[in-house]
Amino acid sequence: METFIRFLYEFLSQIFLGFTSILKGITTGIGQIFDIKTYQNMIGKYQSDLSMPEWILVVIAILFVVIFIGLIIALIYLLTRKYLKFRKQAINEDELMDEVAYLNGQVASLMKEKEEILAMKVSQLGLKPGESPTEEISSQGGGEDEDGATNPDIRFSKLDQIDRDFEDYEHIDYGNKFTLPELCENFRNFAASRLGLYYKIEMIRIFISALASTKLVILQGISGTGKTSLAYAWGKFLKHSSCVASVQPSWRDRTDMFGYFNEFTKKFNETEMLKEMYIAGYCDEVFTVILDEMNLSRVEYYFAEMLSILEMPNRDEWIIELVPNSWKTDPKNIIGGKLKVPPNMWYIGTINNDDSTFAVTDKVYDRAMPIDINDKGVPFDPIPTDAQDINFTYLDNLFRTAMAENQMSQEILDKIEEMDNYVIQHFRIAFGNRIVKHMKNFVPVFVACGGTEVDGVDYFIARKILRKFEQLNVAYIKDEIDPYIAFLDKTFGKNAMKECIEFLLRLKKIA
């Protein structure tokens, strides 16, 4: 045993002496590298024998060595830092995995608790926990069973209630006989006499024409001029208060408008806007949704799908998918998880352009009808007028008739094409078929409401086409504005295009 101990001592001593020699060698080597005194003695030894060119080479050699040593030190520092960073990341990943495992455990615990609660509920319905309540109670209408207990398998509870409320509903024919000019006057007088809101008749004509030409109307302008009030008054006039959806900066997709299916609760979180759409699907009346402060978030984020749907010419294709599958207890108008967008609903957005909002893009403006409200209402003596019931089919027929009977003249269309060529040549801006089609809907209804064709074209071009000039370098096009005004006067008549000229002069001032 003593022999083995002596062997082990000598064996380990040899190994540790080796490690000691290595550390001693490294320390000695580093000390030798940074032995400044030796370098000074060396330079002093050769100082008298070195010529000027040789001194230059000595300096270069010293700089090269210093740079080389500096690079080695930097490399060691970077490798050490990278290793420490990698090690820290690995530790963070381990901590994250531990946290994920903990959360998974919590989820499992909550799911178990949920199943126990569900088992208690279905046992109250006379079922066994393993049975599906759908098969037993889907044939019972609404969200309650025969004893009045809540049906846990109803995921659209609010829409289910609407189905029951409208179970025996029949369309009402109000026997409307008004004309578009009478509609404008009635609405204007109602807003003034009942709500104390005063609008010029030209503004009402523009508003009604905008409703005829698109389902999305944008009211813009300075605060306090009655943007939201106009949309609010329209709902009151129709005896259907407008559904107000206050846009939030957090809105990112359509679920903020319609709601979403909660996988945990197995319920669909229905919004007031979805409820209003569902009710509109039952009725032959006019409904309005107000997207208040719609550019607090990017419109093309949350309203993108609706922009595409509302542009389809066939209204039977106006369909949104709420859920990817179908339940037996779903509301009767949600087929295959999809709901048809009602044609009798309009979406009126209000916007303010300031530092707290996003700019509305061309994608949105091209599909909507913007209306500027920058003037405060001037009080007048209105004729006392009550709200009235209006059938959507009657109003829609009025719009279609106006478009057929007041089609834009070929003369004005030729002038618009000439203007288009001028704008392309001098401003490098063009407008496509979508805007022309939109104009052919807007202007005829504007004429039918009591306006003139030139005034309708003037307003439309100023809001839908010249608005694009704001995207250009205004200083660059400043010299082109006066010739363009002269072109408009020559083509359409002196001062006939008042809205366009006013816009161009305002643009010139800020150049």
Secondary structure, 3 states (H helix, E strand, C coil): CHHHHHHHHHHHHHHHHHHHHHHHHHHHHHHHHCCHHHHHHHHHHHCCCCCHHHHHHHHHHHHHHHHHHHHHHHHHHHHHHHHHHHHHHHHHHHHHHHHHHHHHHHHHHHHHHHHHHHHHHHHHCCCCCCCCHHHHHCCCCCCECCCCCECCCCCCHHHHHHHHHCCCCCCCCCCCCCCHHHHHHHHHHHHHHHHCCCCCHHHHHHHHHHHHHCCEEEEECCCCCCHHHHHHHHHHHCCCCCEEEECCCCCCCCHHHHEEEECCCCEEEECHHHHHHHHHCCCCECEEEEEECHHHCCHHHHCHHHHHHHCCCCHHHCEEECCCCCCCCCCCCEECCEEECCCCEEEEEEECCCCCCCCCCHHHHCCCEEEECCCCCCCCCCCCCCCCCCEHHHHHHHHHHHHHHCCCCHHHHHHHHHHHHHHHHHHCCCCCHHHHHHHHHHHHHHHHCCCCHHHHHHHHHHHHCHHHHHHCCHHHHHHHHHHHHHHHHHHHCCCCCHHHHHHHHHHHHCC
